[in-house]
Amino acid sequence: MTSPPPPARRHPDRRTLLRVAAAGLAVPALGGCVTSGGDDRSTAARGETSGDNPLGAPASTPLEVVIFSGGYGDGYATAAEATYRQRIAGATVDHKAIQKVGEALQPRFVADTPPDVVDNTGAGRLDLVTLANGRKLTDLTDLLDAPSLDDPARRVRDTLLPGVVADGTLDGKVYTLNFTYTVWGLWYSKPLFDRHGWRYPSTWESMLALCDEIKKTGVAPWTYQGKYPEYLNDPLLAMAAKAGGPDLVRAVDNLQPGAWKQQPLLDAATAIHELAARGHLLPGSEALSHTEAQAAWCQGRAAFIPCGSWLEAEQKGIAPAGFDMVMGAVPALGAADRLPFGAVQAASSESFLVPAKARNPRGGLEFLRILFSKGSARRFAELNSTLPSVAGATDGLTLSSGLGSVRDAVRAAGENTFTYRFRTWYAPLAKAVDDATGELATRRVTPAQWADRIQRAADALARDSTVTKFTR
Amino acid sequence: MASLRHGKYRFLAGAILPALLLYAVFVLSPYAQAFYLSLTDWTGISGEVELVGLDNYRRLLEDPLFLAALRNNGLMLLVVPLVTIALGLLLAMLVNFGGRAGSTMVGPVRGGNLYKIAYFFPQLLSLPIIAVLWQFVYHPNEGLLNGSLRAVGLGAAARSWLGDPHFALWAVMAVLVWSSVGFYLVLFSAAMESIPREVLEAAVLDGAGRLAVLRRVVLPLLRENVRVAFVYLGVLALDGFAVVQVMTVGPGGPDGATEVIGLGLYRNAFTYGRFGYAAAMGVALFFLTLALAAVALRAGRRERVELS
């Protein structure tokens, strides 16, 4: 506390820095800007077409394949690539297995230097509608009309399960081909049900009766993956679709006024609400992640859990021996249901696409022709206990209890499969539905409020002229 | 002399320019591009963009989730820095002046460094890992928190912390406080250690009690550190993305209860393919942060207390 402090330091102070920063912002130095395109690839490679090579994949241009390496690994893809190298003599394949497909490929799509085939899957995938609207995708019609690998007399499109081509179609063009076939339903352990003499209910009324029965044994009738409410949407929307039929689904997807207030949707929302009101949901489910809820279910703390057909593969190593999970179609809301009890919500996923600016699009198509052959699909089913989207791929295979029940459900449904498209078309609407269903299951909203708030979101979307609309 | 000075500047320029260049390319240019993108309808994929003027900003004001995010970030901004700094100061004081060592009767507690290390520990973990750990703590059925409550007979207070809109945001804020309090404990401790002993001794000789020393001598000398802490913690409170994304229902839920600006930005950019709109959110967040820093640095400015 004696001498005065030395004169203040002279390096730039905060103010100068801010000034410099502001000047930096003002400089329109947008060279190398994120939106600018890269080199032009106007000429795509093309080989001679022949009976063995109907799509004309060139041997001289390498094929770059990007596979999402998630639960299914990438072994099935490397097998198809080996076949590709065999069939197209002298061809080379650049194989990449990655996880964050979107982050890795977004800059390449912007620069128009994408790979030749992309497995656009996983939480970080690219938004399909955005890709299609940006004209970044090759129309796959040539592939679908090409002779299939197994039987040249049948076209590729005739070898696929119902709905697969439609799943990849946007505005009348087929942009993606989905390799796996997912069916949604309610899962339970067959031995557990046999032990107690419980019978899988085919109507909602009998479901409620059975839930009372189950509760007496100290087991919670249902649990759900509350952290991600979309899981609970599936039984709700599936019951509504079965009651209201394809017209209801179409009205919802086409953003028709009042679509979410149709009686079957209100009834299905009431059903889920009732489940909560009667205390049939495992307490705490609303905060459980999918792994936590599914683990609780595998430990026998809840009897039913809604999920897609990937559940068995996902619970490998978690479900105890002899758990033998099976999937059933969601119960019918009432006798007046438009679709039979066996109808299931089914959709293909694991989207493969060929970018429009690929260097070797013909090779990309040929790779997909090989991947979607029966042998390749069968290998995939064996490796991953998941149903591929190729018809009959699992014929003659001995299947696990879960996959077997899924195959049976697909057979029982026949042509009676349905799927909503709003989730792909309008991601913000999907979010609004998820949030509303989460609130419904915790009884913080009534079924009528549930319908109201979703309808408001759908109406806002319908009014928004900046959103590209689709119809079916 | 002149040439010496000239050489000095050349040396300085040589040292600074590469850094400035990197800064311009990797910091300033993205900012500039974000400002530009916020005026467009860029999808993140297309090479074609259209200027839409201030449309994205107009939409922000009508977006219920963005407004919820503003509310939530606002509450976090009020709570997280205050609680963290209060706890940090309290713990730092206990560690540094809780003991009765030496002539001043106020000194460090025994094993004070051990406490510092223990409190600092969360700082060594990355935020997503902290969020995963706390998700286990908050697990409604098997979590540490509800388990402890039930064990001491407070089962009625146990609840689904992250599944209840009244508690979810508080649960998130508790994690943010927990994860940063150790750092500020160490920061404030360092500042306290730099206070000359003579000052404290003089205060004690003048008859000041322990509380008076802390309140009238130590706290005023920490003013600068607290101010800086406010800015850092304010920026942390305006973010919150990692914890919310990993830990909460939805994420951002239930029903928007833990929505934060960063999460909305991420969702719009990478899930909805609305990079232009997301950029507008980013620009809004930029100005909020800037305003916060300016206000905090200005509000706390007073005459410096000189010690030397």
Chai-1 contact restraints between the chains, C-beta under 6 A:
chainA,res_idxA,chainB,res_idxB,connection_type,confidence,min_distance_angstrom,max_distance_angstrom,comment,restraint_id
A,P5,B,E306,contact,1.0,0.0,6.0,A-B,restraint_1
A,G24,B,L28,contact,1.0,0.0,6.0,A-B,restraint_2
A,L25,B,A32,contact,1.0,0.0,6.0,A-B,restraint_3
A,C33,B,Q33,contact,1.0,0.0,6.0,A-B,restraint_4
A,V34,B,Q33,contact,1.0,0.0,6.0,A-B,restraint_5
A,T35,B,W42,contact,1.0,0.0,6.0,A-B,restraint_6
A,T35,B,V49,contact,1.0,0.0,6.0,A-B,restraint_7
A,G37,B,G47,contact,1.0,0.0,6.0,A-B,restraint_8
A,F109,B,I45,contact,1.0,0.0,6.0,A-B,restraint_9
A,D127,B,G273,contact,1.0,0.0,6.0,A-B,restraint_10
A,T130,B,T43,contact,1.0,0.0,6.0,A-B,restraint_11
A,T130,B,I45,contact,1.0,0.0,6.0,A-B,restraint_12
A,T130,B,G273,contact,1.0,0.0,6.0,A-B,restraint_13
A,L131,B,I45,contact,1.0,0.0,6.0,A-B,restraint_14
A,G134,B,I45,contact,1.0,0.0,6.0,A-B,restraint_15
A,G134,B,S46,contact,1.0,0.0,6.0,A-B,restraint_16
A,K227,B,V249,contact,1.0,0.0,6.0,A-B,restraint_17
A,G284,B,P140,contact,1.0,0.0,6.0,A-B,restraint_18
A,G284,B,N141,contact,1.0,0.0,6.0,A-B,restraint_19
A,G284,B,S160,contact,1.0,0.0,6.0,A-B,restraint_20
A,E286,B,S160,contact,1.0,0.0,6.0,A-B,restraint_21
A,E286,B,G163,contact,1.0,0.0,6.0,A-B,restraint_22
A,A287,B,P140,contact,1.0,0.0,6.0,A-B,restraint_23
A,A287,B,S160,contact,1.0,0.0,6.0,A-B,restraint_24
A,A287,B,L162,contact,1.0,0.0,6.0,A-B,restraint_25
A,A287,B,G163,contact,1.0,0.0,6.0,A-B,restraint_26
A,A427,B,T271,contact,1.0,0.0,6.0,A-B,restraint_27
A,A427,B,Y272,contact,1.0,0.0,6.0,A-B,restraint_28
A,P428,B,Y272,contact,1.0,0.0,6.0,A-B,restraint_29
A,D435,B,D255,contact,1.0,0.0,6.0,A-B,restraint_30
A,G438,B,P254,contact,1.0,0.0,6.0,A-B,restraint_31
A,E439,B,D255,contact,1.0,0.0,6.0,A-B,restraint_32
